Amino acid sequence: MEAAIRHVVITGAAGALGRAVASRFAGEGCRLALIDRDLQHLQSVFAHPDADGGMLLREADVTSDAGMARVGAEILDTFGAVDVVVHVAGGFEMGEATHAISRESWLRMMDLNAWSFIAVTRPFIPAMLARGSGKVVAVTARSAAAGVASMGAYCASKSALQRLVESLSREVRGGGVNVNSIAPGVLDTPANRRDMPGTDPSVWVSTGAAARMIAMLASDAAGAVHGQHWVLDGLS
């Protein structure tokens, strides 16, 4: 019997990791709903939007309840069901010393990296629970485990995201839904190569390797994995 086609939602899809994740799931024959904050950029990255109904490209601010509710309803209406949500979207910035963190930078990091997880999962979790199955994979960070100088707001926001992953997992695992994250060190992306020119990128984590781990957490093979953060060190 032919395997059922899985329906996958990916946020931050136009970024370096989002592209790798989309490519991975597309290669598995999944139907994709790709979300990013700039539709034109999303369309430029994925040249064949809505081809054969297999790919949906949608613009949304992942920190907006209203925006995600609208887009989530459109995706569920089109696909009928969502099997996997991969929350890649987030933000990073070096900041002030911890005692000098501005409220603006604190709220920006918390919105992008923690609150967004709530806004993104809110439209899809009830439908997953109603079906008795689903996978949610977030992208946290290795630095969520400990503070780093001049990265207080970022580390705190990724730590908050991990606690949200764990809490949601506790709430929904009995309903057949797995919630986990990958926690990479430095990802080998064009932006990181540009911002850290003196570092050897061969010790970083490739986006392909991160995408493979996300696909594993989204697979039936990870059915017994709940509320975990798979750390990807690379060689760093």
C-alpha positions in Angstrom: 0.0 0.0 0.0 1.3 3.5 -0.9 2.4 5.5 2.1 0.3 8.5 3.0 1.7 11.9 2.0 2.8 13.9 5.0 2.0 17.6 5.3 4.8 19.8 6.8 4.8 23.4 8.0 8.1 25.2 8.1 8.7 28.7 9.5 11.7 30.8 8.6 11.7 28.8 5.3 13.6 31.3 3.2 16.6 31.3 5.6 19.6 29.0 5.2 18.4 26.4 7.6 14.8 26.7 6.4 15.8 26.0 2.9 17.8 22.9 3.9 14.8 21.7 5.9 12.4 22.3 3.1 14.7 20.5 0.6 14.9 17.5 3.0 11.2 17.1 3.4 10.5 17.8 -0.3 12.9 15.0 -1.0 10.7 12.7 1.1 7.7 13.5 -1.0 6.0 15.7 1.6 3.6 18.6 0.8 5.0 21.8 2.3 3.6 25.0 3.7 6.5 27.4 3.8 6.2 30.5 6.0 8.5 33.6 6.1 8.1 37.2 6.9 8.7 38.4 3.3 6.6 36.8 0.6 8.6 38.2 -2.3 11.8 36.8 -0.8 10.1 33.5 -0.2 8.9 33.4 -3.8 12.4 34.2 -5.1 13.9 31.3 -3.1 11.2 28.8 -4.1 10.6 29.4 -7.7 7.5 27.3 -8.2 4.9 28.4 -5.6 1.8 26.3 -5.3 2.9 23.9 -8.0 0.4 21.1 -8.2 -0.8 22.1 -4.8 2.3 20.5 -3.3 3.8 23.7 -1.9 2.1 26.7 -0.2 4.1 29.9 0.3 2.7 32.2 3.0 3.9 35.5 4.5 3.4 35.8 8.3 5.0 37.4 11.3 5.6 34.4 13.6 5.3 36.7 16.7 1.8 37.7 15.7 -1.2 35.7 17.1 -3.5 37.1 14.5 -1.2 36.6 11.6 -0.4 33.0 12.5 -4.0 32.2 13.2 -5.0 33.4 9.7 -2.1 31.5 8.0 -2.6 28.4 10.1 -6.3 28.3 9.2 -5.5 28.7 5.5 -3.0 25.8 5.7 -5.3 23.5 7.5 -8.1 24.3 5.1 -5.9 23.6 2.1 -4.1 20.5 3.4 -6.9 19.1 5.6 -4.3 18.1 8.2 -0.8 18.9 9.3 1.6 16.2 10.3 4.7 18.1 11.2 5.5 21.7 12.3 9.1 22.7 12.1 9.7 26.1 13.8 13.0 27.4 12.4 12.3 31.1 12.6 14.0 33.1 15.3 16.6 35.7 15.9 20.1 36.3 17.1 22.0 39.3 18.1 25.0 40.2 20.2 23.8 42.5 22.9 24.9 44.7 25.7 26.5 43.4 28.9 23.8 41.8 31.0 23.4 44.6 33.5 22.9 47.0 30.5 20.4 45.0 28.4 17.8 47.3 27.1 14.1 46.5 27.4 13.8 46.7 23.7 16.4 44.1 22.9 15.1 41.8 25.7 11.6 41.9 24.3 12.8 41.5 20.7 14.7 38.3 21.6 11.9 36.9 23.7 9.3 37.6 21.0 11.3 36.1 18.2 12.7 33.1 20.0 10.1 32.2 22.7 6.7 33.8 22.1 6.9 32.8 18.5 6.8 29.2 19.4 3.4 29.8 21.1 2.0 31.7 18.2 3.2 29.2 15.7 2.0 26.1 17.5 -1.4 27.5 18.6 -3.2 26.9 15.3 -2.0 23.4 14.8 -1.9 21.6 18.2 -5.7 21.2 18.5 -5.9 19.6 15.1 -3.0 17.3 15.9 -4.6 16.2 19.1 -7.9 15.7 17.4 -6.2 13.3 15.0 -4.1 11.7 17.7 -0.8 12.3 16.0 1.7 15.0 15.1 5.3 16.1 15.4 6.6 19.5 16.4 10.3 20.3 16.1 11.8 23.6 17.2 15.2 25.0 16.7 16.7 26.1 20.0 20.5 26.4 20.6 23.3 24.8 22.4 23.8 28.2 24.2 20.4 27.7 25.9 22.2 25.6 28.4 24.4 28.3 29.8 24.9 32.1 29.7 27.4 33.7 27.3 29.0 37.1 27.7 27.1 39.8 25.7 24.4 37.3 24.7 22.3 37.4 27.9 19.0 38.2 26.1 19.6 35.6 23.4 20.6 32.8 25.7 17.7 33.6 28.0 15.2 33.5 25.1 16.5 30.2 23.8 16.4 28.8 27.3 12.8 30.0 27.6 12.1 28.3 24.2 13.4 25.0 25.6 11.2 25.2 28.6 8.2 25.8 26.4 9.1 22.8 24.3 9.3 20.7 27.4 6.0 22.1 28.8 4.1 21.5 25.6 5.5 18.0 25.3 4.2 17.2 28.8 0.8 18.5 27.8 0.4 16.7 24.5 2.5 13.5 24.5 -0.5 11.5 25.8 -2.4 12.6 22.8 0.0 11.2 20.3 2.0 14.4 19.6 5.8 14.6 19.9 7.4 17.9 20.7 11.2 18.2 20.7 14.0 20.5 19.5 17.5 20.5 17.9 20.0 22.6 19.8 22.9 23.4 17.4 26.1 25.2 18.1 27.2 27.5 15.3 25.5 26.8 12.0 27.5 27.0 8.8 25.4 29.7 7.1 26.4 32.6 4.7 25.5 35.1 7.5 27.8 33.4 10.1 30.6 33.1 7.6 30.3 36.8 6.9 30.0 37.8 10.6 32.8 35.5 11.8 35.5 35.7 9.1 38.3 34.5 11.3 36.7 31.2 12.3 37.1 27.9 10.5 33.5 27.0 9.4 34.5 23.3 9.0 34.0 22.9 12.8 30.5 24.3 12.6 27.2 22.4 12.0 26.1 22.2 8.4 22.5 23.1 7.6 22.2 19.7 5.9 23.2 17.9 9.1 20.7 20.0 11.1 18.0 19.2 8.6 18.7 15.5 8.8 18.3 15.6 12.6 15.0 17.6 12.3 13.7 15.0 9.8 14.6 12.2 12.3 12.7 13.9 15.1 9.8 14.3 12.7 9.8 10.6 11.8 8.2 7.5 13.3 11.6 6.4 14.5 11.4 9.2 17.1 8.0 8.1 18.4 9.4 7.5 21.9 11.3 10.9 22.1 9.5 13.6 24.0 10.6 17.0 25.3 14.3 16.5 24.3 16.8 18.9 22.9 19.3 17.1 20.5 22.5 19.0 20.8 24.5 19.3 17.6 28.1 20.3 18.4 29.8 19.8 15.1 33.5 19.9 16.0 33.3 23.1 18.0 
